[in-house]
Each structure stands twice: as C-alpha cells, then as structure tokens.
Amino acid sequence: MFRKLVSLILLFVTAVALAVTVVDDSGRVVEITSAPERVVSLSPAATRFLVFLGLEDKIVGVTDYDSYEAERVGAMVPANIEKVVSLNPDLVLMFGGFQLPEVPKLEEAGLKVLVVNPNSLNDIIRDVVLLGTIFDRRDLALEKSEKLREKMLEIGKKTYNVPPSKRPKVLYLISSPGPDVKDIWTCGMGSYLNEIISLAGGVNIASGIAGPNGWPQLSLEYVVSQNPDVIIVGVYISGTENEEIKKILNFEPFKEINAVKSKRVFAVDGNVASQPSPDVFELLDLFYEFFYGGKGE
C-alpha cells in the first residue's frame, strides 16, 4: 500500500513538473499540462521534428502529404476536424501560414494546438528545444540542438574566408520548369535555404527578394540576367534526379546560363529541402560539395 502511495505521489509530482507554458511560432501562448502521448501532425515538417527526437511512437495521425506511415487524416487545409478528433490527440501540430485559419476551428473542437513554423536555422534549433521540453526530452533536445549548431559552425569555418568574388552564384528551383513556364519559385530573403546557401559558400541570386514565407517568384529574364553558376533543383520522386536535371539542361531559356553550360546542375530531395526541420542541416555539406567539390551530371 505504501509503495502504491509513493508511486502515485511520484506520478503526480512528475506531471506537475512537466507542466509548461510556451510561445509557439505564431506567437500564441500554449499551456502544456503534461508530456503529450497522442499527437496528430498536420505538418510534414513538424513530423520530421518528432522523428528527429525519437518520438515516433507518439504520432497517431498525419496528413496525406506526409512520408511518415501513420493514420491519414486528409489534407493540410482544410483540416478534417472530425477525423482529427476521432484520434483523440492531446496535441495537434500545425505549420502555420495558410493553416492558421484552421487553428481556432481545432481549438473550438477542444483540441490543443501548437504551431511549428521556423524560418531560419536558429528557429529550427529553437523548435527542437521547444518540442523537447514539451515532450519531456529536454536533455536529448539540448544535445541534438548543440550538434546542429556545431554543424553550422563547421561549414561556416570552411567558407568564412572565401571572398564574394570566388563564391558561386546559385539558383535554387523548387521544381524543374516546364516548357511554358514564365516564372519560377525559389528560396529568397528570410528563408532557411537562403541561409544554407550562404553558409555553404554560395550567393543566392534571390537573396534580396522577399516572398511568402521566404519563397518568392522570379521571372526567367531575371534568372538569365543573374547568370547563376550553380542550379539546384528539388526532386520529389526518388530515381527521377537525372531526368529532372536533363529538363533544366535542355530548357531553352537557360541555354546560355553558366550553370547549364558547365553542367553544374544538381538535384536534392525536395521533400527535405522544402520542409523546415532538423533534416535540412544535411544540406549544408551537400551544398558545399556542389559549390566546391565537383561537377554536376
């Protein structure tokens, strides 16, 4: 009886100790009374945070756009609130941006919502610690966040002394352009990919251009006028990398661009690159290799 009483007291003390109040990436104050055990992620990027922290067993639902295998709850927008509620989550993770109008709807259904929407590498590191704290994995989160910082410093030391004149001009393409395209989407001012390009020793030709969440559109004329030395394209289906690279090499408006003439066109996993999560830190070494380690196809 005494042991049971002690166990109950310890459980109560632990639950109280885990109660935290946090500010999420939309500026909302969120009270977490205990470490969540059942999570629905309406953001593939947020899912990657959970996997990074070893919290896969907490995931009970994801959207149709998520690569993680769990119960599907439909689209990111509009949220299938009835389906989400049916999974009885104690926390729903969202991306923000175009999803923000869904937050009050989920809250009205009695759900606890946390918005995870980092724009920079430091934001990503901060959110690792934030989620680690919420899920009672703070020590692990601090350890992993420190390794991410070390990766930034490691790459920064390699490129710090490279003068601007020696840095390649870079264009990142969210996807390869089609035959009738007039504008392309890329990463610009305030985006984590812009930061990765810079840290890895490149100069993003869209670094001074703003767009929604850091993703602006560029005209083909602007791209040609900037004449990038390296083009990186996001690819979303494994095994199609060479096909996507060839599309760019054969894209008529880009024929005279340095990157095409020298075949410095590279493909990366667009699912990783387009989702702000700890996984994007893998791109630091990869981009550095693209810029200074060799040629494309």
N, C-alpha and C positions, 0 to 999 in steps of 0.2 A: 504493500500500500504506500509506504514511504517513498519507494523508488518511483512508483507511478506519479506521486505528487511532485517529486523533484523533476521528473521528465516533463510534466505539464507546465511547471514553472519555467523550465528552460525554454520550452517551445514558445511560451508567452513572451519571455524576455527577448528571444531571438526575433520574434515577429515584430515587437515594438522597436527593436534596434534597427530593423530593416526599413522602417517607415521613413520615406524621404520625400521632400518636395523639390521638384526640378523645374527648370525652364527649358522647354523644347525649342526646336529650330524655327518655330513660327512665333516664338515669344510668349507662348501660353504657359501658365503655371499649372503644373500637373502634380497631384499628390499620389504617391505610390505607397500603399499601406503595408505591402508585403511583396516579396520577390514573385513575379508572375510565373505561373506554371502552365498556362494555356495562352498561346499567342497566335493571333491572326495577323499576317503581314500582307498589307495591301500595297507594298512597295518591294519590288525585287531587290533594290539596293539595300533596304533595311534587312531583308532576309540574309543577304551576304554578311552583314554585321553580326547577326545571330550565329551563323555558321562559323565565322571568324572567332567568336568567343566560345565555341563549343556548346551552343545552346540549341542544337537541332532538335533535341527531344522535347523542347517547349513549343515547337511550331505545330499548330493543329490545322492551319489553313493558309493558302497563298492564292494569288490571282492566277489567271490563265496565262499570264506573261512571265511567270516565274519558272526558272530552270530547276528549282528545288521540288522534289516529289513530296507532296502533301495534298490534303483535301483541297479541291479547287473551289473558289468562291466567286468566280466570274471575273468581270472586267475591273480595272482600277477605278474607272469612272463610267457610269455611276456605280457606287458601291451597292452590292446586293446585300442590303442590311438584314433582310430576313435570314439569308444563308449564313451571314457572319454571326448573328445572334444565336443561330441553331448550334453553333460550335462551342458556345458557352465560354468565350475567351475572357480572361481577366485583363488583357491588354491588346489593343489594336495598334499596329504600327502603320504610319502613312508617310508618303513622300512630301506632301505639301504642294505648293504651286497650284496647278489645276485641280488638285484633290481637296484643297482647303474648304470649298463649299460643302464637302461631304462630312467634315468634322462635326459640326453641330447636329447633323442628322444622326450620326452614330451615337453622339452623347445623349441625344433625346431618347435613344433606344436603350439607354442605361449602360453604355459601354465606355470604358476608359481608353482614351486615345492619346498617343504620343506621336508627334511629327518629327521625323528624322530627315533633314534636308540640308546636308552640308554643301557649301560652295567651294571650299578650299581644302587643302591638305590638312591644315591645322584644325579646321572644322571637323574633318573626318576623325582625327585623333581625339578631339574633344568628345565626339559622339561615342567613340569606343569606350572612353572612361564613363560617360553618362550611362550607357547601357550596362556596362559592367557594374556600376553602382546600383542600378535598379534591380539587376538580376543577382545581386549578392556575389558578383565575380570581380570585385574591385581590384584585388591584388593581381589577378590574372590580366585584367584590362590595363592596369598601370604598366605591367611588364611588357605586354604586347604593344602598347602605345609608345613606350620608350624605344622599342625596336623599330617602329615606324619612323620615329624621329631620327634614329641613327641612320636609317636608310636615306633619308633626305640629306643629312649631313655628309654621308659618304659620297653621294652623287655630286653634291654641291662643291665638295673639295676637289673633285676631278675637273669641274668645269669653271670654277671661280675665276681663274686667271686667263680663260680664253677670251681674247678681245672680241668686241662686237663684229669686227670685220672678218673674223675667222669662223664665226658661228653660222651654220646653215639657216637659210630662211625656210620655214616649214609651213605646210598647209595640212591641216587635219580635215578629212572628209568623214562625215557621219556615215555616208554610204557612197558608192561609186555613182557618178552622174549618168543619167540616161541620155538617149540621143536628142531629145527635145528640151532638155533642161536649160533653164535660163539663170537660175540662182542655185546656190549650194549652201547647205548648212554646215557650220563648223563650230569650233570652240573659240570663244573670244574673251574679252575683258571680264575678270571676276570668276572665271571658271577654273576648276581644279586641273583640267587638261592643259590649259594655258600655262598654269604654274608648273606642271610636269615638263612641258616642252622647254620652258625657260631653265628649270633646274638641270635638265639633261643636256643643256648646252645649245639649244636651238633658239631661233627667233620666230615666234608665231606671227604670220603676216596679218592675223586678225586680232593681235593683242590689244589694240587700241579701239576695238569695235565692240559695243555693248549689244546684248540681245537677251531674250527671255532666259533667265537662269544661267546666263553666260553662253548662250548658243545663238549667235547671230546668223543672218543670211548674207552671202557675198555674191556679187554679180560675177559672171565669167570674165568680164572686162577687167574687173579689179584684180582677180586672181592672175590673169595674164600680165597685167601691169606690174605686179609684185614679183613675178617670175621666181616662185619658190624652188629651192634646191632639193628639197625632200617633200614627198607627199606620203601621208599615212592615211589609210582607209580602214574604217571599221567594217568587219565582216561578221555576219550573224549566223552563218551555217558552216559548221566545220567541214573542211575539204574543198571549199569554194574559193580559197585565198588566191590561187593563181588566176582563176577566172576573173575575179574582181580586179586584180592588178592589171590584167590584159585589157579590161574595159577602159581603164584610165590611160594606159599606154597607147591605146587606139582611139582615144577620144579626140576628135579633130581640133576643138578649140585649145587643147593643151599641147598640141604637137611641138610647139617651139619653146615650151617651158623647160628650164634646165633639168628639173627632176625627171621629166619624161625622156629627154634626150640622153641623159646619163643613166636612165633606168633605176633611179633611186626612188622607187615606189614600193611601199611596204604595207602589209596587211596586219591588223591586230584583231583580237577578239572584241567585236563591237559591244557584246553583252557586258564585258568587263569595263571597257572604256567609257560606255555611256551611263554607267551606274555608279554614283559617288559612294564608294565603300572602301574598306581597307585593301581590297583586291587591286585597286588602281595603282598602288605603290609598286606592284610588279612591273608597271610600265616604265618606271624610272630607268632601270637597267636596259630594258628593251629599246627605249627611245635613244638612250646614249649609244647603244650599239648601232642603231640606224644612222645616227648622225656622224659617228666617228669610227665605226668598226667595219664597214664594208659596203657592198653594193646591194641593190635590190635583186629582182628576178634575173 
